[in-house]
Amino acid sequence: MKLLVTGAAGFVGFHTINRLINEGHSVVGIDNLCEPDTVALKKIRLSLLGINPEAIADARPVRSTIAQFDFVKLDILNREQMLSLCHENRFDAIIHLAAVAGTAMSKKYPTAFYDINTTGTLNMLEAARLSNAKHFFFTSSSVVHGKLSKAPMSEQDDVDSPLSMYAGSKRAAELLCYTYAQSYNLPVTIFRLFNVYGSWCRPNSEPMRIAHSISVGTPVKVINDGYLVRDFTYVDDVVDGMIFALNTPSHKPGQSPYALYNVGRSTPVPYLSFIQSIEMALGIPAIIEQDTTDPFSLGEHVEMYADTTKLESELAYSPVWDYEEAVPLFARWFKDNYNVNFTI
Ligand SMILES: NC(=O)c1ccc[n+]([C@@H]2O[C@H](COP(=O)([O-])OP(=O)(O)OC[C@H]3O[C@@H](n4cnc5c(N)ncnc54)[C@H](O)[C@@H]3O)[C@@H](O)[C@H]2O)c1
């Protein structure tokens, strides 16, 4: 297949492209390499995919030295460039991962979150429609489960009560995806991801923040007296699921070609146990500090994990990695690379 991956220099984008090129697909990856603090990490991810970071310049394709992969520094907000890229390449599928993430950040920059996550998704849907792409794959987030949701979070939940602009922008993008499937018969699959972690993880993700605080000896802040339940999903599981989904776009007779799945390990993990597993794997004790802020005001639920019944029944797939097995892999990677190849 010939595929476009947006957010190619990001955490999930890196792992996705790595798998796709190993399976022999031809991939074009785009990213605008935004957020100055994370550019170094993004360039490392690209170099691991065979892209020479020195050769990257606006809108100039750079060919990978190891696979059928081209990287182009482009911004999804440039609708004309997205249209011509997709028109010229006629991708079989578009995997749209580019986004800005984080509830706290979205409070600071609400319009940027709306522009990139919502309008950016609209631009990619429009490019997919006009270039006759056969499948549009989009990653939404568990954060769309707002005030009215209760764990385990299911696709049937009412998600129209977002607790942050990150949630609102992703929920709006989900609705645009549905609209394109319904109005234009564009096959769409959405994965709502629950706390993904693994090597080359996003610096502002929970596992990275915990590992970083433990390593440098600063407190790990916990809310709600430490009573929080979370779903942690290993990145290999997400990529496996994506491959399943790419091969099986939804085709239900009489319905629009649209499928949305909650994707998590679906095992409720006490937050303090997750911290403990990272401290054990790093071999450094964590300093825990209580934060009395109300979870809802931070856009957080006390209990949050996925109901994966639909994923299992419709896609015949479910994540398999338990945190007890995957955290040591993540921690080993962190130990080997933090302050060697990247800093936070
Ligand atoms: N990692 C998780 O735990 C998690 C959980 C839920 C949802 N998601 C979603 O999965 C997707 C990938 O997440 P990630 O963890 O890899 O994030 P990431 O921040 O590592 O990657 C996103 C990439 O998008 C790029 N980008 C941002 N704005 C862009 C623009 N205007 N044009 C082009 N590129 C742009 C960034 O430079 C970055 O490399 C996102 O849509 C995110 O919302 C991730």
The ligand as a Gaussian input file, in Angstrom:
#p B3LYP/6-31G(d) Opt

LIG

0 1
 N        0.361000       9.085000      23.069000
 C       -0.796000       8.995000      23.719000
 O       -0.871000       8.581000      24.865000
 C       -2.071000       9.386000      23.026000
 C       -3.286000       9.224000      23.711000
 C       -4.457000       9.609000      23.083000
 C       -4.436000      10.116000      21.803000
 N       -3.262000      10.272000      21.167000
 C       -3.282000      10.849000      19.820000
 O       -2.409000      10.100000      18.971000
 C       -1.779000      10.987000      18.043000
 C       -0.286000      10.848000      18.134000
 O        0.120000      11.152000      19.457000
 P        1.640000      11.183000      19.887000
 O        1.711000      10.743000      21.288000
 O        2.451000      10.515000      18.851000
 O        1.903000      12.762000      19.855000
 P        3.219000      13.541000      19.394000
 O        3.101000      14.909000      19.930000
 O        4.429000      12.763000      19.734000
 O        3.062000      13.555000      17.799000
 C        2.233000      14.456000      17.123000
 C        3.039000      15.033000      15.979000
 O        2.200000      15.930000      15.245000
 C        3.019000      16.985000      14.778000
 N        2.194000      18.151000      14.477000
 C        1.546000      18.956000      15.358000
 N        0.932000      19.949000      14.693000
 C        1.182000      19.756000      13.378000
 C        0.815000      20.470000      12.204000
 N        0.077000      21.593000      12.274000
 N        1.245000      19.996000      11.009000
 C        2.001000      18.869000      10.940000
 N        2.394000      18.159000      12.031000
 C        1.979000      18.615000      13.231000
 C        3.989000      17.263000      15.924000
 O        5.173000      17.913000      15.487000
 C        4.261000      15.849000      16.434000
 O        5.439000      15.309000      15.888000
 C       -2.290000      12.391000      18.367000
 O       -3.377000      12.657000      17.523000
 C       -2.768000      12.268000      19.803000
 O       -3.792000      13.200000      20.099000
 C       -2.060000       9.926000      21.744000

